[in-house]
Amino acid sequence: MNNTGYIKIFRSIMDKGWYKDSECVALWLHLLLKANHKGAEFMLGYSIVKLLPGQFVTGRKALS
């Protein structure tokens, strides 16, 4: 996986109610960093799934 690049985060997220919960902020930041910045393909079983920018494959167990 290519871990180069950046994401842009506005300071105004500090005004959101969920910002005070550090676990919510960590999850939100993780989801932003994992999202594809360009299209990609993912093998799911015996099928190829095409992912668009902003999408990625995960599950509850992987996130926990």
Number of C-alpha atoms within 10 A of each C-alpha: 3 4 7 5 7 8 9 6 9 7 7 7 11 11 9 8 8 13 14 11 9 10 11 12 15 12 13 13 13 12 15 16 15 14 15 15 16 10 12 13 11 12 9 9 7 6 8 10 13 12 16 14 11 14 17 17 12 10 7 6 6 7 9 6
